[in-house]
Amino acid sequence: MSRIRPGYSFSVFVTVLVAVFAFSAIDPADAQERKSIRWATSSTGSYGYKVAAQMVKVLEEALGGEYTVTVNPYPSTTAAMKAVMDGEAEIGYTADVGMTDVYQNDGAFKDYKPTKSKMVHSWYAYPMESFMAVYAPKAEQFKSWGDFSGKPVFFTPAGFMNWLNFRRIYKALGYNFKHVQIGEPAQGDALQAGTIVGSVCYTTAGRSLPTYWRETELRLDIKVINPSPEEVKKLTEKNLAPTEIDASQVFSKDVGVKTILGVPLLFGYNMRADMPEEVLYKMLNKFYADRESLAKADPGFEPMAKDFVGMQVKGINGEPDAPVHAGLAKFLKEHKAWNDKWKVAAK
């Protein structure tokens, strides 16, 4: 009778099993490995991450299963943008104001030189709206946004796109931007203590508050301070016209105004110019075709569903110096929305 070394039969079994699984994993119709698309977003608790996560299957379907899409969170939107431009991702979370900083070499992108290349206009998905709020017992001290000039304000965490939005608002109005950096959970305590006199709040598509703001408004009474008519006029002249938001659709309590005036910014997911034209073109057509069902699943997509093409146009006009991806250019030309003043990004 032959002797079998201890462990030998198990090793053979494992080897055979691995071989069977390796063989079965190969699709005879398509032996090639699927290509990868890495989607960079802000942190896992952010709306930007949530949107990307729910769009993965839609995008993979749009690309016919040729690509595997993974969502990679970063500490901030700015970090996600740099990940794309440094070649660590293919799609990146951004906003029109962030694109302005990239192309004007300002803010976090001052003296920044991407390892690969700059992001270009690709897809704009939803608006957010930035406005100012205070601790209710101190609201009488503020009649306009000018009353916050030079005073300590939490403009959302530094580097967030709403932070950048209010920085450009202050620049347009000629005000002194004095930011105090605190942790989001400390916002309520800071407002009550007077460490900050105001805090920037924001909504997605005029509907939902970020989690930390929801916690703040449940803990204490706040009041929204709208810009004055003169400020609205100046902002409108600078293409930063405030939009109207129904306060009752956003807050659970009275915030002193029925209509909130928030300055909008457009959030999107942009790419480098070297992403193949057909990839983005297929992606846009899929999202356009599914826009109604996307809006039903997430109210943040309602503005996009109402005017998908117009939102892309607004995104480009938000920073017209940035070139447009060839895939988006093709899509807009087919929808008779292309402006010859724009430039198509070179690969």
C-alpha positions in Angstrom: 0.0 0.0 0.0 1.4 3.4 -1.0 2.0 6.0 1.6 0.8 9.6 1.2 2.8 12.3 3.0 0.8 14.2 5.7 -0.8 17.3 4.1 -0.1 16.1 0.6 -3.7 15.2 -0.3 -5.0 18.5 1.1 -2.4 20.4 -0.9 -3.4 18.7 -4.1 -7.1 19.3 -3.3 -6.5 23.0 -2.8 -4.4 23.3 -6.0 -7.1 21.6 -8.0 -9.8 23.8 -6.4 -7.9 27.0 -7.2 -7.4 25.8 -10.8 -11.1 25.1 -11.1 -12.1 28.6 -9.8 -9.5 30.3 -11.9 -10.7 28.5 -15.0 -14.4 29.2 -14.3 -13.6 32.9 -13.7 -12.5 33.3 -17.3 -15.3 34.3 -19.6 -14.7 32.5 -23.0 -16.6 35.3 -24.8 -14.4 38.0 -23.2 -11.1 36.9 -21.6 -9.9 40.4 -21.3 -9.8 42.0 -17.9 -12.3 44.7 -17.3 -11.0 48.2 -17.2 -11.1 50.2 -14.0 -12.7 53.6 -13.3 -11.9 55.1 -9.9 -14.5 57.6 -8.7 -13.0 60.0 -6.1 -15.4 61.7 -3.7 -15.4 63.6 -0.4 -15.8 61.6 2.8 -18.2 58.7 3.2 -20.8 60.7 5.1 -21.0 63.3 2.4 -23.8 63.7 -0.2 -21.1 63.6 -2.9 -20.1 60.1 -1.8 -23.7 59.0 -1.5 -24.5 60.1 -5.1 -21.4 58.3 -6.5 -22.2 55.1 -4.7 -25.7 54.9 -6.0 -24.6 55.7 -9.6 -22.0 52.9 -9.8 -24.3 50.3 -11.2 -25.9 52.8 -13.6 -22.5 53.8 -15.0 -21.3 50.2 -15.3 -24.5 49.4 -17.2 -24.0 52.4 -19.4 -20.6 51.2 -20.4 -21.8 47.7 -21.2 -19.9 45.9 -18.4 -16.5 46.9 -20.0 -15.5 48.8 -16.8 -15.5 48.2 -13.1 -16.3 51.3 -11.2 -15.1 51.8 -7.6 -15.8 54.8 -5.3 -12.9 56.1 -3.3 -13.6 58.7 -0.6 -11.2 61.5 0.3 -11.1 63.9 3.3 -12.4 66.8 1.2 -13.7 67.8 -2.2 -10.4 69.5 -2.9 -8.5 66.3 -2.1 -10.8 64.3 -4.5 -10.1 66.8 -7.3 -6.3 66.5 -6.8 -6.6 62.7 -6.8 -8.0 62.9 -10.4 -5.4 65.4 -11.6 -2.6 63.4 -10.1 -3.7 60.2 -11.8 -5.0 58.5 -8.7 -8.6 58.5 -10.0 -10.6 59.0 -13.2 -13.7 60.8 -12.0 -13.6 63.5 -9.3 -16.1 65.3 -7.1 -16.0 69.1 -7.7 -18.1 72.2 -8.1 -18.0 75.2 -10.5 -16.2 77.3 -7.8 -13.6 74.6 -7.4 -13.0 74.6 -11.1 -12.5 78.4 -11.0 -9.7 78.0 -8.3 -8.0 75.3 -10.5 -8.0 77.5 -13.6 -7.1 80.7 -11.8 -4.4 79.0 -9.7 -6.1 80.2 -6.5 -6.8 78.9 -3.0 -5.7 75.3 -2.5 -4.6 75.2 -6.1 -2.2 78.1 -5.9 1.2 76.9 -7.4 -0.4 73.5 -7.8 1.0 71.5 -10.7 -1.0 68.3 -11.4 1.0 65.1 -12.1 -1.3 64.3 -15.0 -3.5 67.1 -16.1 -6.3 69.4 -15.0 -9.9 68.4 -14.7 -12.2 69.6 -17.5 -16.0 70.1 -17.6 -17.7 66.7 -17.8 -20.9 66.3 -15.8 -22.9 68.5 -13.5 -25.4 66.7 -11.3 -27.1 69.0 -8.7 -27.0 72.4 -7.1 -26.3 73.5 -3.6 -27.2 76.8 -2.0 -25.2 78.7 0.6 -26.6 81.1 3.1 -26.0 82.6 6.5 -27.5 81.7 9.9 -27.1 82.8 13.5 -28.0 81.9 17.0 -31.6 83.2 17.4 -31.2 85.3 20.6 -28.5 87.3 18.7 -30.3 87.7 15.4 -31.3 91.4 16.0 -27.6 92.3 15.6 -27.6 91.3 11.9 -29.6 92.9 9.1 -27.5 91.9 6.1 -24.4 89.9 5.1 -22.3 93.0 5.5 -22.8 92.8 9.2 -20.6 89.7 9.3 -17.7 91.4 7.4 -14.5 91.0 9.5 -16.3 89.1 12.2 -15.6 85.4 13.2 -17.7 83.1 11.1 -17.6 79.4 10.5 -18.0 79.3 6.7 -18.2 75.4 6.7 -15.0 73.4 7.0 -12.1 75.1 5.1 -11.7 73.7 1.6 -15.4 72.7 1.3 -17.0 74.0 -1.9 -19.6 76.0 0.1 -16.6 77.6 1.9 -15.2 78.5 -1.5 -18.6 79.8 -2.5 -18.8 82.2 0.4 -15.2 83.3 -0.2 -16.2 84.4 -3.8 -19.4 86.0 -2.4 -17.4 88.1 0.0 -15.0 89.0 -2.8 -17.9 90.1 -5.0 -19.3 92.2 -2.1 -15.9 93.6 -1.0 -16.2 92.1 2.5 -13.5 90.9 4.9 -13.6 87.1 5.1 -12.7 86.0 8.6 -13.0 82.2 8.9 -12.8 80.3 12.2 -12.1 76.7 11.8 -14.0 74.4 14.2 -15.3 70.8 14.1 -18.8 70.5 12.7 -20.2 68.9 15.9 -19.0 72.0 17.9 -21.0 74.4 15.7 -24.0 74.8 18.1 -21.8 75.4 21.1 -19.6 77.9 19.2 -22.7 79.9 18.2 -24.1 80.0 21.7 -20.8 80.9 23.2 -20.1 83.7 20.7 -16.9 82.1 19.5 -18.5 82.6 16.1 -21.2 85.2 15.3 -22.6 83.3 12.3 -22.3 80.1 10.4 -22.8 79.3 6.8 -25.5 76.8 6.1 -26.4 75.0 2.8 -29.0 72.9 1.2 -28.9 70.4 -1.7 -31.4 71.3 -4.4 -33.2 73.6 -1.9 -34.4 70.6 0.0 -32.0 68.9 2.5 -29.5 70.0 5.2 -26.2 68.4 5.8 -26.2 66.1 8.9 -24.3 68.4 11.2 -26.7 71.3 10.5 -29.7 69.1 11.1 -28.2 68.3 14.5 -27.6 72.0 15.2 -31.1 73.2 14.4 -32.6 70.5 16.5 -30.4 71.5 19.5 -31.0 75.3 19.4 -33.0 78.0 17.8 -31.4 79.6 14.8 -32.4 82.5 12.4 -31.4 82.9 8.8 -30.0 86.3 7.8 -30.7 87.1 4.1 -28.6 89.4 2.0 -30.0 93.0 1.7 -31.6 94.2 -1.6 -28.4 96.1 -2.4 -26.3 92.9 -1.8 -28.7 90.9 -4.0 -28.2 93.4 -6.8 -24.4 93.3 -6.5 -24.3 89.5 -6.5 -26.6 89.4 -9.5 -24.3 91.7 -11.4 -21.5 89.3 -10.6 -23.4 86.2 -11.9 -24.0 85.1 -8.3 -27.8 85.8 -8.1 -29.3 84.2 -5.0 -32.1 81.6 -5.5 -35.2 81.4 -3.4 -35.7 78.4 -1.0 -38.8 77.6 1.0 -37.7 77.6 4.6 -40.5 75.2 5.6 -39.1 72.6 3.3 -35.7 72.7 4.9 -36.0 73.4 8.6 -38.2 71.8 11.3 -38.7 75.1 13.1 -39.2 78.8 12.3 -36.0 80.5 11.2 -37.3 84.0 10.9 -37.9 84.1 7.2 -40.3 82.2 4.9 -38.0 82.5 1.9 -34.3 81.9 2.2 -32.0 83.5 -0.3 -29.0 81.2 -1.0 -26.3 81.7 -3.6 -26.1 78.5 -5.7 -23.2 76.5 -6.8 -23.2 73.5 -9.1 -21.7 70.2 -8.0 -20.4 67.8 -10.6 -18.1 64.9 -11.3 -15.4 65.9 -13.7 -12.6 64.1 -15.5 -9.3 64.6 -17.2 -9.4 65.1 -21.0 -7.7 61.7 -21.6 -10.8 59.8 -20.6 -12.1 58.4 -23.9 -14.8 60.5 -25.5 -17.2 57.6 -25.9 -17.0 56.7 -22.2 -18.3 60.1 -21.1 -20.7 60.3 -24.0 -22.3 57.0 -23.1 -22.4 58.0 -19.4 -24.2 61.3 -20.1 -26.7 59.7 -22.4 -27.5 57.0 -19.8 -28.0 59.6 -17.0 -30.1 61.8 -19.3 -32.3 58.8 -20.2 -32.7 57.9 -16.6 -33.1 61.4 -15.2 -36.7 61.0 -14.1 -36.1 57.8 -12.3 -33.0 59.2 -10.7 -35.0 62.2 -9.4 -37.7 59.9 -7.9 -35.0 58.0 -6.0 -33.2 61.1 -4.8 -34.8 64.6 -4.7 -31.3 66.1 -5.1 -31.6 65.2 -8.8 -34.9 67.0 -9.4 -33.2 70.1 -10.9 -31.1 67.9 -13.2 -34.2 66.0 -14.3 -36.1 69.3 -15.1 -33.2 70.7 -17.2 -30.4 68.2 -17.6 -28.9 70.1 -20.6 -29.2 73.5 -19.0 -27.4 72.3 -15.9 -24.4 71.3 -18.0 -24.5 74.7 -19.7 -24.5 76.5 -16.3 -21.6 74.4 -15.1 -19.5 75.4 -18.1 -20.5 79.0 -17.8 -19.5 78.9 -14.1 -15.9 78.7 -15.3 -15.7 79.3 -19.0 -11.9 79.3 -19.1 -11.9 75.6 -18.3 -12.2 73.5 -21.5 -15.0 71.0 -22.1 -14.5 67.3 -22.4 -15.0 66.0 -26.0 -17.8 63.6 -24.7 -19.8 66.5 -23.2 -19.2 68.7 -26.2 -20.6 65.9 -28.5 -23.6 65.5 -26.2 -24.3 69.3 -26.1 -24.0 69.7 -29.8 -26.5 67.0 -30.4 -28.9 68.8 -28.1 -28.3 72.2 -29.8 -26.8 73.7 -26.7 -23.1 74.1 -27.7 -21.6 77.6 -27.5 -18.8 78.2 -30.0 -17.1 80.4 -27.5 -16.3 77.3 -25.4 -13.2 75.2 -26.2 -13.0 71.5 -26.4 -10.3 69.9 -24.3 -7.4 68.5 -26.1 -6.3 65.0 -24.9 
